[in-house]
Amino acid sequence: MRKFLILIWLLLPLPAVVLHFGRGQQWLALDDAHALVEKAEIAEGQENWQQATEYYQEAAKFTDSENLDLKLRLDLAQIRTRYRSGDAVAAIDMADKLLDDTAIKSMPTDFQREARELAGRIHYYAAWVMRLEGASRELWMEEAELSRQNFRLLTEKSASQGEKDYSLKQQENLESAVELQRLSLTELMGRPLPKEGQCMANQGLSEQMGKRRGKRGKQPGKQPGEGDGPPDKGAGMERFEPGSGS
């Protein structure tokens, strides 16, 4: 009996050891990730986009397939901060990849909308800047079309769900994306580039995107049958008002 009790006493720490080196490590990793996210959000609030990106990247290292929700949210956060820091090409690539990821369908509606709206804005300003840089029509039009497709999809889906206010907002964004395609270069040059788009200027965006031409595969963000048909009539880019913080 005494030996049995001694054996039980010796085995008592075993569950704690297993927990520490098993699931416990995953929980600790998530704690580290959340701590980094908090630092990243503070950096974002201070518009220190580069620092925020670094924190989000570090936090992403602690996630895996079991933490899909957190992983996708960190991907979206990096798209936002990379874009704001002027890393336009990386932001475009990541936005396209996120929208093509089938896992996004499992995320809440507001997350899916934020991701698509952000992608629409990034493509929109990329097209604007590339036009100012003198890019070929084929090159900048690809970005303008992706912007239009994303805003059209947001408009149509929200309208079908009876969300009038959100649908109207996206309709205005859609009209702005359409007008960007129709304006002459002279007219576009006569308009000031909005502050949000200025982060893409002066980095040779057209040259970078030109090198990638033909290597992007199918048009990101567009599912079969979505966004087809003629563009809607434009109503003015002054109505294009991106949401705050995204």
C-alpha positions, 0 to 999 in steps of 0.5 A: 500500500505504501509503495502504491501511495508513493507511486501516486505521489510521484505521478501527480505532476505528470498531468501538469507536465503534459499540459505544459508541453502540449496544449499549454504551449499553445495557450502560452503562444496565443497569450504572446500573440494577443500581447503583440496585437495590443502593441500593434493596435497602439502603433496603428493608433499613432499611425506608426504603420511600419511598427504595427506591421512588425508586431502583426508579423511577429504575432502571426508566427504564434498562430496555426491551423487551429487558430484560423480566425486569429490567423485571418484577422492578422492577415487583414491587419497586415494588409491594412498596415502594409498598405498604409506604410507604402508597401503597396505591392505586398498589400495588393498580393496579400489582399488578393490572396485573402479574398481567394482563400476559401476559409474567409467564408467561415468568417463573420460578415463584417470581417468579409466586408472589411476585407473586400472593401479594403481590397477595393480601396487599395486597387482603386488608389493603385489605379489612380497612382499608376495613371499619374505615373503614365502606366499603360491603360492595360496595366492600370485598368486591371487595378481599376477593374478589380476595385470595381468588381469588389465594390459591385459585389459589396453593393449587390450582396448588401442590397439583396440582404436588405441593408440599404445604408451599407449598400448605398455607401458601396454604390457610391464607392462603385460609382467612384471606381467606374468614374476613375476608368472614364476620366481623361488623364487631364481631368484626373491630374486636375484632382488632388490625390486623396490622403489615403492614396498618397502612401502609394505615390513616389515608389515606382508602383507602375514599374513594380506592377508591370514586372508582375503582369501576367503572373497574377493568375485569375482575377482575385476577388472575383468568383464565377458570375460575380461582377460581370456586365457593364459598369454602372454610371459614375457619380463623382470621386469626391463621394469616395470616403473610405471607412476609418481605421481600415 
